[in-house]
Amino acid sequence: MAEKNIVKRLSNEVDRLIADHARISAECRSLTQERDKLLSEKRRLEERVRELDDKLKSAELTSVMCGNDGNVERARRRVDALLREVDICIATIKNQGND
């Protein structure tokens, strides 16, 4: 009789563990899908931020170049920075050609 109780208890425990496993597996799949969606949204938003940063820089440069803010020195510094960046790009291209 005691053996039957032990077997029945073990059977109930196994059934409970199987049910828990199924529930947790389903929850894991759901959370994985949610994570993937959030990562995709994050990448999309990061790209949008980069695009908006580029637009802002372009608008600021346009404003400075047009003299809308009246700061000629700021415009010169920005042009100098852009020229340095172009020089770096040219040097990089030349170095790649030599390799």
N, C-alpha and C positions, 0 to 999 in steps of 0.2 A: 504494500500500500504506500509506503513511504517512497518507494522507487517511482511509482506512478506520479506522485506529487512532484517529485524532483523533475521528472521528464516533462510533466505538464508545465511547470514553472520555466524550465529551460526553453520549451517550445514557445511559450508566451513571450519570453525575453527575446528570442530569435525573431519572432514576428514583429515585436516592437522595434528592434534594431533595424530590420529590413524596412519598415515603414519610415523610421527616422532617416535612414540612408536615402530613400527615394525622395523624401521631403527636402532634405539638405541638398541633394543633387539638383533638384529642380530649382531651388533657391540660388544655388551656385551658377547654374546656366543663366538664370534671369539677371543676376548681378554682373555676370560676364558680358552679357548683351548690353546692359546699361553702361558699363565701363567703356565698352567699345564705342557706343554712341557719344558718350561724353568726351572721349579722346578725339573723335572725329570733329565734334563741335569745337573743341579747344583748338585743334589745328586750323579749322576754318576761321575762327576768331583771331588767331595769331596772324594768319595771312591778311586778314582785313586790317588789323592794326598796322602791319607793315605797309600795306597800300595807303592807308590814311597818313602814316608818317611821311611817306614819299610825297604825297600830295601836299602836306603841310610844308615840307621843306621846299618844294617847288613854289608854292604860293609865297612863302617868306622870301625866297630868292627873287621872285618876280617883283614883289613889293619893294625890296631893297634896290633892285636894278632900276626900277622906275622912279626911284627917289620919293616914293610915297611917304616914307617916314622921315625924310630929310637928313638921313644919316649917311653921308658919302663915305666916311671912314669905315663904317660897318660894311658897306657894299664892297669897298676895296679889300677888306679882310676876307670876305666871303669869296670874291673872285680869286684872291691869292690862294685860299684853301682849295678851291676847285682846280686851279692850275697845278698845285702840288699833287693833288690826287691824280690828275691826268699824267703828270710826269712819272709818278709811281707806276701807273698802269703801263706806260710806254716802256719803262725799264723792265718791268716784269715780262712783257711780251718779248723784248729783246733777249732777255736771259733764257726764256723758253726756247727761242730760236737757236741759241748757242748750245743748248743741251742736246 
